[in-house]
Amino acid sequence: MEGIPHPIPRTVEEVFNDFKGRRAGLIKALTSDVQKFYQQCDPEKENLCLYGLPNETWEVNLPVEEVPPELPEPALGINFARDGMPEKDWLSLVAVHSDSWLLSVAFYFGARFGFGKTERKRLFQMINELPTVFEVVTGAVKQAKEQAATQTNSSKNKSSGRVPSRQPELMPKGAKTSAPKDEDESGEEEEEDDEQGAALCGACGDNYANDEFWICCDICERWFHGKCVKITPAKAEHIKQYKCPSCSSKRARV
């Protein structure tokens, strides 16, 4: 039960800020303050609830006595389940119920102050941009970020680098970097020399960067930033044999 009065939110932005404050308090209880929260949820006590407060704090308390309550109430009796399951599962269960309670409070305010369809949709979209309490507590947010980072790096590797994996036709046929290392151990030093030579753009002279698209000239076997020679990854896919500006001009003079 909330013992300190808080301003009543009346607009979409105010309700969203109220939601964020309560959510932050709940996350603290279930993560950084978990030991304190665990101790307060004594199964020997009466039915207890976990409240998130708008000022980003939390409290474990008895439910309000008035019926109906001024605000929707959180899950009742969370303390009774504490010793009946593994702590991780218990915290996940409390987190799920906390997410449900947060939404009910937010849309209670929306209904009370007459939010229309557009306002309700905007409020939900703002809320939906935040990870749920359950996702934070279980680590699903971190896993999702790591997967996204892996996919991003994989995508970059496909469209950039000294040896573009999806554009094998742009690789010099005799390039040492295209040969597996275990085929010829004596060629390892040559590979390193080739990589050092290809580390500079033949146009601007800048170093190679993993997040940039590069393309190799099939004539002089020098590497270039795609932006320096005005070649995009999409355009490169349709080039069977690439000639850098220098080699193209030489062929034209001949």
N, C-alpha and C positions, 0 to 999 in steps of 0.2 A: 504494500500500500504506500503510495507516494505521500510522504509527510510534508514536503515543501511545495507550496503552490507555485506553479509555473504559468507564464503567459499562455493564453489559449490561442493556438494558431488558427488563422481564418482564411489565408490565401494559399495558393498552391506552393509558393516558395516557403511560406512559414510552416506549412505542414511537412514539406520535404526536409526542412532544417530540423524540425522536431523529430522526424523519423531518423535522420542521421545521428542526432544526439543520443537517442535511445539505443540505436543500433551500436554505436561506439561503446556505450556503457555495457551492453550485453556481451560484446566481443571481449572487453576487458575481463569481465567475470569468468568467461570460459577459456581465456588464454593466459594473459599475464597475471591475473588475480585468481587463478584456478584453485590454488591451495586454500586461500581464504574462503572462496566460494564453497569448496568441498566441505570445509569444517562447519560452515554455517548451515549446511543442509543436513542437519542431524535427523536421522530416521526416527529418533525417539520423540521428536517434537510433533506438533500438529501439522496439518496441511500447510505447506509453504509454497510461495511463488517467487519467481525471479523477475524483478522489475528493472527495465532499463529506463533511465531518466533523461530528460531533454538536455541536461547539462553534462552529458557523457559520463555519468556515474551509474552505479547499480546498487540494488539492495535486495536482500532475501527477507521476505516478510509474509505475514498472514494476509489472506485476501480481505478486501473491504467487506464490511458487514452490511452495508446498504444494498437493497435490491429494488430495482436493477442498479448496477454500479454506474458511476459517472463515466467511466471509460471501460472498454472491454478488458476482461481480466486475463492474465497469462495462465498457462497450464497449472492446474492445482495439484499439490502433493508431489512435487518433483523430488523431495527428500526421501520419500518412501522407496523409490526405485534405486537410490544411490548404491546400496550394498547388494542389490539383487542382480547386478550385471557388471561386466568389466567397466572400469572408469571411462575408457575411451568411448565405449558404446553409450554410456549414460550421458556423457557430455554431448555426443552427437544427437541424442534424443532431445535433450534440453534445447539444443541449438535449433532443431527443426521446429519445435513448438514456439521458440522465440521468434523465428521468421514469420510464422503464422500470426502471432500476436502483433508484431510490428505492422503487418499489412492491415490487420483488423483495426488497429488504432488510427492509422493514417486515413483509411477510407471511412472510418466513423466520423472523423473531422470533416471529410469531404461531404458526407451525407448531411451532417448537421448544419453545415454552412452552404448547402445548396450548390455544390460543384456540378456543372453540367458535363455532358459527354466529352467535350474538348478538354475541359480542365481535368477530368478523371484520367483521360488518356495521357495527358501531359505529365500528371503526377506519377502514373505507373511507369512511363518511359524514364523519368528521372530516377525513380527507385530501381528500375531494372538495370540501370547502368552500374549499380553497385553490386559487388559480390554478396551473396547471402551470408548470414551468420554461419550457417551450416558449412558453406564452402570454405570460409575462413578457418573455422574450427577443425575441419577434417583435412585441411591442406589442399583441397581441390583447386583453389585459386592458384597456388604456386605451381601445381602440376600442369594446369592449363597454360600458364605463362611459359613454362619450360617447353611444352609441346609446340606452342606458337613460335617460340624462338628457334626451335629445331627446324620447323617447317620453313621459317623465313630464311635461315641459313642454307637449308637445302635448296630453296628456290634461287637464292643468290648464286650458289655453286653451279647451278644449271645454266645460268645466264651470264656468268662472269668468270674471270680467272684466266690464267695463261693458257690453260687447255680446256676450253669450253666443252663440257661433256655432252651437250646436246647438239654440238656443231662440229662433229668429227671431220667434216670435209674442209674446215678452215684450218686444221692443224697441218703444219709442214709434214710431208710424208717421211722425211728423215729425222724428225725431231726426236731427240733423245728422251724427252720427258714423256713421250707416249709409250715407251717400252717399259714393261714391268721390271722392277729392280732385281728380282731374283733370276731373271733370264741371263744376265751378264753382269756379274759382280764387278768386273773390271770397268764397266761403263758408268759406275756411280760417280766417279770424279768428273766425267764428262757431263753427266746430268747436272751436277752442281754448277759447272761452268756455264752451261746453257741457261740455267735458271738465273744466274747472276746477270748474264747478258740480256736476258729478256725482262729484267726487273725495271728497266727504264723505257719509257715511251719513246718511240722513234721520232715522234713529232715535237712533243713539248719537253722531253727529257725528265719528266717527273717520275717518281717511283711507282711501282705497282701497288695497288690497294685492293683488298679482298672484295670491297663493295662496289667495284667499278667494272664495267664491261670492257674487255680487251679483245682485239682481233689480230691475227698474224698474217703478214703478207706471204703468199705462197711463192713469191719470186725472191725477195731478199731475206725472208724469214725473220724479219724484225717485227716486234709487237707494238701495237698502238692502242691508246685509249680510243674507245668507240666514238666518244664525243669530239676527239681531236681530228678524226677523219670522217666525221659525220655519218657513222654507221651505227644503227641501233641493233639490238639482239634480233628483233623481228625481221629487219632487212637482211641481216647476215644469214639467216636461215635459207634465203633464196639465192645466195651467192655460191656458185660451185667452185670458183677459184678467185680468191681476193688478191688484188694488186693495190699496193699503197699508192698515194699520189705521186711519189717520186718515181716508182717503177712504171707507172702508167705514162708519165711524161716522157721517160726515156724511150719506151716502146713507140710513143707517138712520133718522136724525132727520128727514129730509125725508119 
